[in-house]
Amino acid sequence: MPSTAQPLLIAKGTMDCYLLPRMSNRHGLVAGATGTGKTVTLQVMAENFSRIGVPVFAADIKGDLSGVSQAGTAGLKITERIKQLGLKDFAFAGNPVTFWDIYGEQGHPVRTTVSDMGPLLLGRMFNLNDIQSGVLSLVFKIADDNGLLLLDTKDLRAMLQFAGDNQDQFTTGYGRISTASIGAIQRALVDLESQGGDKFFGEPALNLDDLLQTDSRGRGQINILAADKLMLSPKVYATFLLWLMAELYERMPEVGDLEKPKLVFFFDEAHLLFTDAPQVLLDKVEQIMRLVRSKGIGIFFVTQNPLDVPDVVLGQLGNRVQHALRAFTPRDQKAVKSAAETMRSNPKLNVEKVIGELAVGEALVSFLDEKGQPGIVERASVLPPQSQIGPVTSDIRRQVISQSVLYGHYERIVDRESAFELLRARAQKIVPPETMTREPAPERRPAGRPRDTLLEAMAKSTARSIGSSLGRQVMRGILGSIFGGSRR
């Protein structure tokens, strides 16, 4: 079995640069211009975590990371790097990998429910303004109060139509529901579906435990999300990863400081998370970053420019790997200066000057020491990965997917009774079979009492149906709803 606390050798310079597993939940940053070696650095770190039994999650933007599943080969550049760094015990090896894909084409399908996603994140995905986001939140609240599960996009569409058709009945209890806002949300939903984003919503929803697996040799599973197609919808990509971070924060138990993290999460193209994000969302991200470390989760942002990350988040990223930055514009010069100032100075290095001189595969490295203090920054060469650099073929990818213990589970779509079916039954005045067998005798309505409104009749019938069948509770996580609520 792998050692639980073996330091991870990531780069070599004047001093060897070790990333301490017990400090990995203090988060980190891998930054640098395009083509400077960020992806290879990510690959080397993922391999090291896997070898000590730590599962990894990473988004594969260009398809290059899929090679981590196969053993590398002794090409000319790799051989030269091995010799240059004096790596005597270097051996090529593949790693245990699970491929994921929201679209279900290059990996196991990844899904969540609309209820789990919640109005805050869904509003960001739909690019709604404040008024439209408020109406979406009201629609979720109406669904919650009436026990209507929002599992997929057809549930949300049915709920939007119901709320719009009956908006006058909700004004007193919930506030005004604008027809224009309902229309805007519906158009955004259609746009999402046209891009294939509706495949992200449904069941079976992702079980987070499936990201935390090790293989028979105790190596951590490297979970790779195919994101080349997903990146065509940047807000869907960023919202998905933010949702996943939030789910990990909420679902994982408190464990304090461990000898090694329970999961390391790499957030590539991190600038997409923060671009045009409302302050309430930034506050939630900052809260997650502060508190998720106690859950044993380490988060590493991967981005071109340190300025892409807000200061309140950047200040929590203790482990740094800074590849070359090119100072062609005033903003670039500011980024170089900022990167230099946020690293612990080395009297032997002019960090601000060196950042622009780094070769491909070189980096300025500063990892936290045993006391949690940033180490003195070192100019170092990142180790070559033991696995293949670059993408695998489609045949190899399919082979890895078919051999996974998860194969067949997420590929099977489940469509259980939810808001769409219940609202359709109400509209057609069809009572579900389980309700018919347990329906209590109708109460006599006192003379002069008006008939139930459509909402009252629907709510009563739905409540009876839910109570007699599954006793379900609608739930969402910390980013799922501004109204809170408990998990089912």
C-alpha positions in Angstrom: 0.0 0.0 0.0 1.2 3.5 -0.7 2.6 5.7 2.1 -0.1 8.0 3.5 2.2 11.0 3.9 5.0 10.6 1.4 6.1 14.1 0.2 5.5 14.6 -3.5 8.4 15.6 -5.6 7.0 18.0 -8.3 10.0 19.9 -9.5 13.8 20.1 -9.1 16.0 23.2 -9.1 18.7 24.3 -6.7 16.5 22.7 -4.1 14.0 19.9 -4.6 10.4 21.1 -4.5 8.1 18.8 -2.5 4.4 19.2 -2.1 3.4 18.0 1.3 0.1 15.9 1.2 -1.0 17.2 4.6 -0.8 20.7 3.3 -2.6 20.0 0.0 -6.0 20.9 1.5 -4.6 24.5 1.9 -5.3 24.8 -1.8 -3.1 26.0 -4.6 -2.6 27.9 -7.9 -1.0 26.8 -11.2 -0.6 29.8 -13.4 1.2 30.7 -16.6 0.7 31.8 -20.2 -0.6 29.4 -22.9 2.0 26.8 -23.8 4.3 27.2 -20.8 3.6 23.7 -19.3 0.5 24.1 -17.0 -1.2 20.9 -18.2 2.0 18.8 -17.7 2.3 20.2 -14.2 -1.3 19.3 -13.5 -0.6 15.8 -14.9 2.5 15.3 -12.7 0.6 16.5 -9.6 -2.3 14.2 -10.3 0.0 11.2 -10.8 1.7 11.9 -7.5 -1.6 12.2 -5.6 -2.9 9.0 -7.2 0.3 7.1 -6.1 -0.3 7.9 -2.5 -4.0 6.9 -2.6 -5.6 10.3 -3.1 -8.4 10.5 -5.7 -8.2 13.5 -8.2 -10.8 15.3 -10.2 -9.7 17.4 -13.2 -11.4 18.9 -16.2 -9.7 18.1 -19.5 -10.1 21.3 -21.6 -8.1 20.2 -24.7 -8.2 16.4 -24.4 -4.5 16.2 -23.4 -5.1 14.8 -19.9 -6.6 11.6 -21.1 -3.0 10.3 -21.6 -2.6 10.0 -17.9 -4.3 6.6 -18.2 -1.5 5.1 -20.2 2.2 4.6 -19.6 4.5 7.2 -21.3 7.3 6.5 -23.7 10.9 7.5 -23.8 10.8 10.3 -26.4 13.9 12.5 -27.0 12.7 15.4 -24.9 11.5 13.2 -22.0 14.8 11.3 -22.0 16.8 14.6 -21.9 14.6 15.9 -19.1 15.1 12.6 -17.1 18.9 12.9 -17.6 19.0 16.6 -16.8 17.2 16.2 -13.5 19.1 13.0 -12.5 15.9 10.9 -12.0 17.6 7.5 -11.5 14.5 5.5 -10.5 12.1 7.0 -13.1 9.7 4.5 -14.6 6.9 5.0 -17.0 3.4 4.0 -15.8 -0.2 4.6 -16.4 -2.8 5.5 -13.7 -6.3 4.4 -12.8 -8.6 6.7 -14.6 -12.4 7.3 -14.8 -13.6 9.3 -17.7 -16.7 11.5 -17.3 -18.6 13.6 -19.8 -21.8 15.7 -19.4 -22.8 14.7 -22.9 -22.1 11.0 -22.3 -19.9 10.8 -25.4 -16.4 10.6 -24.0 -17.1 9.2 -20.6 -19.8 8.2 -18.1 -22.6 10.7 -18.1 -22.6 13.3 -15.3 -25.9 14.5 -14.1 -27.5 16.4 -11.3 -31.2 17.4 -10.8 -32.6 20.9 -11.4 -33.6 21.0 -7.7 -30.0 20.2 -6.6 -28.6 22.9 -8.9 -31.0 25.5 -7.5 -32.0 29.0 -8.7 -28.8 30.8 -7.9 -26.5 28.7 -10.1 -29.2 28.1 -12.7 -29.7 31.8 -13.0 -26.0 32.3 -13.6 -26.1 29.5 -16.2 -29.0 31.2 -17.9 -27.4 34.7 -17.7 -30.5 36.1 -16.0 -30.7 39.6 -14.6 -31.7 40.3 -11.0 -35.4 40.5 -11.6 -35.5 37.3 -13.7 -33.4 35.5 -11.1 -35.9 36.6 -8.4 -38.8 35.1 -10.5 -36.8 31.9 -10.9 -36.3 31.7 -7.2 -40.1 32.2 -6.6 -40.8 29.3 -9.0 -38.5 27.1 -7.1 -40.2 28.1 -3.8 -43.6 27.3 -5.2 -42.3 23.9 -6.3 -40.8 23.3 -2.8 -43.9 24.3 -1.0 -46.0 21.9 -3.1 -43.6 19.0 -2.9 -42.9 19.1 -6.7 -39.5 17.6 -7.6 -37.6 19.4 -10.3 -35.4 16.7 -11.7 -34.9 17.5 -15.4 -35.6 20.4 -17.8 -39.1 19.2 -18.7 -40.0 19.5 -15.0 -38.7 23.1 -14.9 -40.5 23.9 -18.1 -43.8 22.5 -16.7 -43.3 24.5 -13.5 -42.6 27.7 -15.3 -45.7 27.3 -17.4 -47.8 26.5 -14.4 -46.5 29.5 -12.5 -47.0 31.8 -15.5 -50.5 30.5 -16.2 -51.6 31.0 -12.6 -49.5 34.0 -11.5 -52.5 35.9 -10.1 -52.9 33.2 -7.5 -49.3 33.5 -6.3 -49.1 37.3 -6.0 -50.2 37.5 -2.3 -48.1 34.6 -1.0 -45.0 34.9 -3.1 -44.9 38.2 -4.9 -45.5 39.3 -8.4 -44.4 36.9 -11.1 -43.6 38.7 -14.3 -44.8 37.2 -17.5 -41.8 38.8 -19.3 -39.4 37.2 -16.8 -41.1 33.8 -17.2 -40.6 34.1 -21.0 -37.0 35.1 -20.6 -36.3 32.0 -18.4 -38.1 29.8 -20.9 -36.0 31.1 -23.8 -32.8 30.5 -21.8 -34.0 27.0 -21.1 -34.6 26.4 -24.8 -31.2 27.8 -25.6 -29.6 25.5 -23.0 -31.4 22.5 -24.5 -30.3 23.4 -28.0 -26.7 23.3 -26.8 -27.2 19.9 -25.3 -27.0 21.2 -21.7 -30.2 19.5 -20.8 -28.3 16.3 -20.6 -26.7 17.5 -17.4 -30.1 17.4 -15.6 -31.8 14.1 -14.7 -31.1 10.8 -12.9 -29.2 8.9 -11.9 -27.5 11.9 -10.4 -23.8 11.8 -9.7 -22.9 10.0 -6.5 -19.9 11.9 -5.0 -18.6 8.6 -3.5 -17.9 7.5 -7.1 -15.2 10.3 -7.3 -13.5 9.1 -4.1 -12.4 5.6 -5.2 -9.1 3.8 -5.1 -8.1 0.8 -7.2 -7.0 -2.6 -6.0 -3.5 -1.4 -5.4 -4.6 1.5 -3.3 -3.9 4.2 -6.0 -6.4 7.1 -6.1 -8.7 7.2 -9.1 -8.1 10.1 -11.4 -11.4 11.4 -12.6 -11.2 13.3 -15.9 -14.1 15.3 -17.2 -14.1 15.7 -21.0 -14.6 19.5 -21.3 -13.6 20.3 -24.9 -17.2 20.4 -26.0 -18.4 21.7 -22.7 -16.1 24.7 -23.1 -18.2 25.9 -26.0 -20.7 26.9 -23.3 -18.3 28.6 -20.7 -20.9 29.4 -18.2 -22.3 25.9 -18.2 -18.7 24.6 -17.6 -18.0 27.1 -14.8 -21.4 26.5 -13.2 -21.0 22.7 -13.3 -17.6 22.9 -11.5 -18.8 25.4 -9.0 -21.8 23.1 -8.3 -19.5 20.2 -7.8 -17.3 22.2 -5.4 -20.4 23.2 -3.4 -21.6 19.6 -3.3 -18.3 18.4 -2.0 -18.4 21.1 0.7 -21.9 20.2 1.8 -21.8 16.4 1.6 -18.4 15.6 3.0 -18.1 15.3 6.8 -15.7 17.4 8.9 -12.4 15.6 9.3 -9.9 18.3 10.2 -6.3 18.1 9.1 -5.4 14.7 7.6 -2.1 13.2 6.6 -3.3 13.4 3.1 -6.5 14.9 1.4 -9.5 12.8 0.6 -9.8 14.4 -2.8 -7.8 17.0 -4.8 -9.9 19.1 -7.2 -8.3 20.9 -10.2 -10.3 23.8 -11.6 -8.9 24.5 -15.1 -9.7 27.8 -16.8 -10.5 29.2 -13.4 -11.1 32.7 -14.8 -14.5 31.5 -16.1 -15.7 31.0 -12.6 -15.2 34.6 -11.6 -16.0 36.5 -14.9 -19.1 38.6 -14.4 -20.0 36.7 -11.3 -22.4 38.5 -8.9 -21.1 39.4 -5.5 -23.3 36.9 -3.8 -21.7 34.1 -5.8 -18.2 35.3 -5.1 -19.0 35.4 -1.4 -20.1 31.8 -1.6 -16.9 30.7 -3.4 -14.8 32.5 -0.8 -16.8 30.7 2.0 -16.3 27.3 0.4 -12.6 27.9 -0.1 -12.2 28.8 3.6 -14.2 25.9 5.0 -13.8 23.0 2.6 -10.2 22.3 3.8 -11.7 20.9 7.0 -13.5 18.4 4.8 -10.2 17.1 3.5 -10.6 18.7 0.0 -7.8 20.4 -1.7 -8.7 22.8 -4.6 -6.1 24.0 -7.1 -7.0 26.7 -9.6 -5.4 26.5 -13.0 -5.4 29.8 -15.0 -3.2 31.9 -17.3 -3.1 35.0 -15.1 -3.1 35.3 -11.3 -5.2 38.4 -11.7 -8.0 36.2 -12.9 -8.6 35.1 -9.3 -10.1 37.6 -6.8 -7.8 38.6 -4.0 -10.0 37.1 -1.3 -9.6 33.7 -3.0 -6.0 34.2 -4.1 -5.0 34.8 -0.5 -6.1 31.2 0.4 -4.0 29.5 -2.3 -0.9 28.6 -0.3 0.8 26.2 -2.8 2.0 28.0 -6.0 3.5 26.9 -9.3 4.0 29.9 -11.5 5.0 29.3 -15.1 6.2 32.0 -17.5 4.1 35.2 -18.0 4.7 37.5 -21.0 4.5 41.2 -20.2 3.2 42.6 -23.5 0.5 44.9 -22.0 0.1 47.1 -18.9 -2.2 44.4 -17.5 0.5 41.7 -18.2 3.0 43.8 -16.4 0.7 44.2 -13.4 0.2 40.4 -13.4 3.9 39.8 -13.3 4.4 42.2 -10.5 1.4 40.7 -8.6 2.7 37.2 -9.0 6.2 38.2 -7.8 4.9 40.0 -4.7 2.6 37.1 -3.6 5.5 34.7 -3.3 8.0 34.4 -0.5 11.1 36.2 -1.8 14.3 34.5 -2.5 17.4 36.8 -2.1 19.1 34.9 -4.9 16.2 35.5 -7.4 14.8 38.6 -9.0 11.4 37.0 -9.2 9.7 39.7 -11.3 12.4 39.4 -13.9 12.6 35.6 -13.9 8.9 35.1 -14.5 9.4 36.4 -18.1 12.5 34.3 -18.7 11.2 30.9 -17.7 11.4 28.2 -20.4 8.6 25.7 -21.2 8.4 23.3 -18.3 10.2 25.7 -15.9 8.3 27.4 -13.0 8.7 29.4 -9.9 7.6 27.1 -7.1 6.6 27.8 -3.6 4.9 25.1 -1.5 3.8 25.3 2.1 6.1 23.8 4.7 5.3 21.6 7.7 4.1 24.7 9.7 1.9 25.9 6.9 4.2 28.7 5.9 5.0 29.4 2.2 8.4 28.1 1.3 11.0 30.3 -0.3 10.3 30.5 -4.0 12.6 28.4 -6.2 13.2 28.4 -9.9 12.8 24.8 -10.9 12.1 22.4 -13.7 8.9 20.4 -13.4 9.4 16.6 -13.5 8.3 14.8 -16.6 5.1 12.7 -16.1 5.4 8.9 -16.0 2.2 8.7 -18.1 1.6 9.6 -21.7 1.7 13.2 -22.7 -1.2 14.1 -25.0 -4.5 12.5 -25.7 -5.3 8.8 -26.1 -7.1 7.4 -29.1 -10.9 6.9 -29.2 -10.5 3.1 -29.0 -8.4 3.3 -25.8 -10.8 5.7 -24.3 -13.8 3.4 -25.0 -11.8 0.5 -23.6 -11.1 2.4 -20.3 -14.8 3.4 -20.1 -16.1 -0.2 -20.7 -13.7 -1.7 -18.1 -14.9 0.8 -15.4 -16.9 -0.6 -12.5 -19.3 2.2 -13.1 -20.1 1.2 -16.7 -23.8 0.7 -17.3 -24.9 2.6 -14.2 -24.9 6.2 -15.3 -25.5 5.2 -18.9 -29.0 4.1 -17.9 -31.4 7.1 -17.7 -34.1 7.0 -14.9 -37.2 9.2 -15.3 -39.3 8.9 -12.1 -42.4 10.8 -11.3 -41.8 14.5 -10.7 -43.2 17.9 -11.4 -43.9 17.3 -15.1 -45.9 14.1 -14.5 -47.8 15.5 -11.6 -48.7 18.8 -13.2 -49.8 17.0 -16.4 -52.0 14.7 -14.4 -53.6 17.7 -12.7 -54.2 19.4 -16.0 -55.7 16.2 -17.5 -57.6 15.6 -14.2 -56.0 12.1 -14.0 -55.3 10.8 -10.6 -52.1 8.7 -10.3 -52.8 5.0 -9.5 -51.3 5.1 -6.0 -53.4 8.0 -5.1 -56.6 6.3 -6.3 -56.0 3.3 -4.0 -55.4 5.4 -0.9 -57.5 8.5 -1.5 -59.5 9.4 1.6 -63.2 9.9 1.3 -64.0 13.4 0.0 -64.9 15.9 2.7 -68.3 17.6 2.6 -67.8 21.2 1.6 -69.9 23.5 3.9 -72.6 25.4 2.1 -71.4 28.7 0.9 -67.7 27.7 0.9 -66.1 28.5 -2.4 -64.4 25.7 -4.4 -60.7 25.2 -4.0 -58.6 27.2 -6.3 -56.5 25.4 -8.9 -53.4 25.8 -6.7 -55.2 24.5 -3.6 -56.6 21.5 -5.4 -53.2 20.7 -7.0 -51.3 21.2 -3.7 -53.7 18.9 -1.7 -53.6 16.2 -4.4 -49.9 16.4 -4.8 -49.3 16.3 -1.0 -51.5 13.1 -0.7 -49.6 11.5 -3.6 -46.2 12.3 -2.3 -47.1 11.3 1.3 -48.6 7.9 0.2 -45.8 6.9 -2.2 -42.3 8.0 -1.3 -42.5 10.6 1.4 -40.1 12.7 -0.7 -38.5 16.0 0.4 -37.1 18.6 -1.9 -33.6 19.6 -1.0 -30.7 21.7 -2.2 -27.2 22.5 -1.2 -25.5 25.6 0.0 -25.5 27.1 -3.5 -28.8 25.4 -4.4 -31.3 27.8 -2.9 -31.5 31.1 -1.3 -34.3 29.7 0.8 -32.3 26.9 2.4 -34.0 23.6 3.2 -32.9 20.2 4.2 -31.7 17.3 2.1 -33.9 14.4 1.1 
